[in-house]
Amino acid sequence: MQLICDRHNALLIAIVALFLSGMGCAIDASPKDDAYHYMANGVDDQLYNEWWYFDVEDNDTSFQVVYLLSDPDNISSTRKIQVQAVVMQDGLPNIMGQHQSRGYGGDRNSPMFDIDKSGFSTEEEPNLQVWGEALDSATGDPIRWDLVYRPTARPWFAIPVQVHIGHLKGDWIKWLVYMPSAQVNGTLTIGNSTKSLRGTGYHEHAWGRFVLSDPQIIRASVSVPLDGFSLAFAEILGEQRVAFLGIEKDGKSIVFSDKQIKLNYSNAFGNMMTGIFPAAYNVEADNGDYTLDLAVDVQKSAATALDYQPPLPSVLVFYQVSILQGTLESKLGEKFSFQKQGFSGFTAARHHPVFRRINSS
């Protein structure tokens, strides 16, 4: 039995090392990996966070929604069981909605989660039915969505094993890019107006035990389905830096580890009443077989906050629509260039204005 365990551990270490080296394929994922993961341990349950993020872009309309579970057993008395929805339409003010609940339901074996009138489930594998309702924070009108996500790229683990991301000993996160690219169909209703959506989407899922306001997170994603291309990137800054970048092109997976990724801000920060966020940045990546030069230019941004009692800082979250432009080149000289509207985001602690700065990596 010990020999079997040793072999299993050695194999796991080899797989992780292969992933982090940037060589070969990303680690594949199954529907069970996109399921609900919380299980109380009686030690640090107040630090548990899990979220499922979905987005879709259809011509003049961009929609983003997050299903958030934070401190599920309310040990800290600041539990967050929330649905957050953001609608950005050309020429119109951003629409933001939120719903806070006291309860939730989930399935540990398949993608299924619900918060009152919102949730997602497997419609017909590998598709997901995504629905929900939240109230417009400005008008009180209901925002409703009923969408079907059909994946057009394989799922992969961006962070397949627990990594330290904050400043507490033993904190950790795992990150799954379950739908790097998806075809999305359905409806979006705002008040009494219903719009049909038929566009390109993305879905990721992360979970772990850490202080939600501790790490600073920058993320971006884009896909060009007609070219068989998708990209997902994130940088997490805590006590240490963690970053990932994964690409799929024509069915081939290309991954870059944090040491192979460099991020540089190329523009002054965009000022908003609610805080400061990176308005543009460049990503350079090289894993020995491929290089990527990527520019992310934020076009639209909507901010929301998760409030906590002082002295804990609130969590400031920016939902963004961005233009991602770049060139992927192999060591053999093959090149693929893209320029496409995608999504990005920025999450950080909300401090006193005197500390309004972002640490550059």
N, C-alpha and C positions, 0 to 999 in steps of 0.2 A: 504493500500500500504506500509506504514512504517513497519507494522508487517511482511510482506512478505520479505522486504529488510533485516530486522533484522534476520529473520530465515535464509535467504540466506547467510548473512555474518557469522552467527554462524556456519553454515554448512561448509563454506569455511575454517574458522579457524580450525574447528575440523579435516577436511581432511588434512590440512597442518600439524597440530600437529601430526596426525597419521603418516604421511610420515616422519617427522623429528624425531619421536620417534624410528624409525627403525622397528616398528611392522607392520604387515599386508602387503598389496601389494603396489607397487609404483603407483603413480598417472598415469593413462592411458592417452594416447594422441590420437588425430585424425589426418587425412591428412591435415586438415586446419591449425593445429598447425605447420606443416612443411612448410607452405606457407610463402611468403614474408610479412614482418610486418611493414616496415617503413611507418610512417605517420607524416608529418611535424607538429610541434607544435608552431614554431616561437619563441621558447625560447632557447633551447639547441640542435638544430638540428645538429650542427657541431660535437657534441659528439656521434652521433648515429653510432653504429657498428653492422653489421650482417654478419654471415658467415655460410656456409654449408660445412661440411667436409666429404669426402668419402675416404675409403681406401680398398685395396684388396691385398691378398697375395696368390700367386700361385707358389708353389715349389721354384724356384730360382729367382722369380721376385716379387717385392713389389711396389705397385703404390699408391700414395696419391695425392689428389687434393682438393683445397679449392677455393670456390667462395666467394669473399670478397666484401662487400659493406661498406664503411666508409665515413662519411660526404657526403651523397648522393647529397646534393644541393651545394656542394663546397663552403660553407660559409667561411671556413678557408683557401681556396686556396690550400689545400693539400688532396683533395679528392682521395680516393682509390676505384676504380671499377676494380677489378683485378681477374685474374685466376692464381693460382699458382699450378704447377704440379711437382712432384718429382718421379723419377724412380730409384729404387735400385735393382741391379742385382748382383748375386754372381760373384765375380772375376772381376767385371767391375767398372769403376768410376761411381759415382752418376750422374744422369742426372737431371737437374733442368730447368724448363721453367716458364716464366711469360708473361702474356698479360695484358696490361693496356688499359682501354677503357674510352670513354667519356659518354657512355650511358648504360642503362640496361632495362630489362623488367621483370615484375613479376606478379603473380596472388595472391591475398589475400585470396582466398578460397581453393586452392589446391596447392600441391607441384609443382611449375613451376617457373623457373627463367632462364634468359639468359643474357649473356654478349657477344655480337657479335657472334662468332662462337662456343661459349661454353654455356652449361646450363644443365638443367635436367627438366624432366616433368614426369607426371604419364603416364606410358605406358598402364598398365592395373592394376588397384588397386589390391593389395597394392604395385605392382612393380614400380620401377623408372628406366627410361631411362636416363643415364648419359653420356654426350658427351662433346667434347671440342677440343681446339687446342691452343698450346702455343709454343713459339720458344725456343729451347735449348739455354741457356745463354752462353754456351761455343762455340757451332758450328754454331748456327743460324738455324739448321735443325728443321723442325716442329715436334712437339710431338702431336699425335692425339689419342683420345680414344673414344670408343663407347661401352658402357657397360650397362648391365641390372642387377639391384639389386633386388633380390627376398628375402624378409625378412623371417627369420626362428625363430625370437623371437619377442615378442610384444614391441611396442614403449612405452616409459615412460618418465615422466618429471624428470630430475635430479635436476633442480632448478625450481620448479613450480610457485613460486611467486617472485616478484622483490626483490633482495637482494643487499645491499651496498657492492661494491667490490674494490673501489679505495680510493682516498683521497679527492674527491670533494663531497660536501654535495649534497645529492639527486641522486648521480649516481647509476646505477643498471644494473643487467643482469638477463636473464632467459636462461635456458639451457635444450635442448630437446635431448634425446637419441632416435632417431627415428627408427634406425635399429641397435639394440644391436648385432645382427648377421644376415648375409645375404649370400645367394648363389649368386655368381657373374659370369656372362658369358659375353664374348665379345672380342674385339680386342684392342691392343695397338700398335700404329705405331710410330716408331722413324726413321725419315728420310725416306728411301725407304724400311725399314724392318718392317714387320707386324708380331706380335705374338698373338696367341690366348690365352686368359686368362679364366681359369675356377677355381675359388678359393673361399675363405671365405672373406667376407667383413664386413664393419661397416660404419654407417652414423650417424653423429650428427649435431645439428643446434643450434646456440646461437645468441642472439641479446640483445641490451640494449643501454644505454646512459652512456658512461664513456670515459676517455682518454685511447686510445688503448695501450699506453706505460706504463700506471700506474700499473695495477696489474701484479704480477708474476703468471704464470699458469703452473702447472705440470699436465699432463693427461696421462692415459693409458687405453687400451682396449684389450680384447682378447675373443675368443669364441672357443668352442669345440662342433661343431654341432652334432656329433655322440653321445655325452653324454648329449645333451640338456642343455649345459652350456654356459653362456655369462657373461661378467663382464665389467663394465665401471667405471672409477675412475677419479677424478680431485681434485686438491687443488688449491685454488685461494688466494693469499696473497696480501692484500692491507692494508687499515687502520685496517681492521679486517680480520680474517681467515674464509674462506668459503670452505667447502669440501663436496663431496658426493661420495658414493660408492654404486652401484647397481648390483645385481646378479640375473640371472634367471637360475634356475636348475629344469629341468623336468616340466616346465610350472609354477613353483612357484617363486614369486618375493621375494627377500630378500634385504632390504635397510638398510644402515647405515648413520647416520647423522654426521656432522662435529665433534661433541664432542665425537663420538664413534670411530673416526678414528685417528690413530697416524701414522705419517710419519717420518722415520729416514733414513738419508743418510748412506749407508753402504760402500761407496767407495769414494776415492778421486775424485774430479771433473775431467772430461776429458778435456784436453786442446786442443783448436782448434785456428786457426788463427783468427777466427771471434768471439771468446768469450769462455765462460766457461759454461758447462752444467752438470747436475748430471749424472754420468755414471752408477750408480746403487743405488737403494734405497729399503727399506722395508716398507710395510704397514701392520699395525696391526689394526684389527677392531673387536668390540664386541658390539652387540646390545641387549645382554641378552638372546637371543634365539640362536644366531649363533656367531661363532668366525671365523675370517679369518686371516691367516698368508700368506702374499704375498710378493714375491721378484721380482723386475723388474730389469733386466740386459740389458742395451743398447748394441746392437750388431752393428748397423750402425746408422749414424747420418748425416744429411745434413742441413746446415744452410742457411737461407735467411734473408734479412733485409727489413723493410719498412722504408724508409728514410723520415725524416721531417727536416724543416729548424731549425737551432739552435735558441734559446736555448732548444727547445724541443728535447728530446732524440729519437733516432730511435727505432724501435721495432725489436728485434732479435727473430727469430722463428726457432726452431729446429724441423725437422721432423725425427722421429726415428723408427727403427725396433728393437724390444726387445724380449727377452725371459721372459715370465711371468710364474712363478712357485709358487704354493701355495697349501694350504689345507683349505678347508671349513669344519667346524665341528659344528654339532648341539648340544644343551644341552642334547639331548638323546644319544649322543655318535656316531651318524652317521657321517661318514667322506667321503669326496670326494677330491682327490688330482689331480692336473693337472700340466702339463709342456708343454707350447705351445708358438710358435712364435706369437707375436701380435704387436701392435703399441703403441708408446708413443710419447709425445711431451713436449716441454718446451718453454715458451714464457716469455720474460722479456725486460726491457728497456736496451738499449745499451749505457753504460756510458763510461767515460774515463777509460783507463786500471787500474788506481790506485784504482778504485772502483769495480774491478772485483771480486765480491764475491756474494754468494747466502745466504740469511738469512734462517737458518734452523727453521722449525716449531717445 
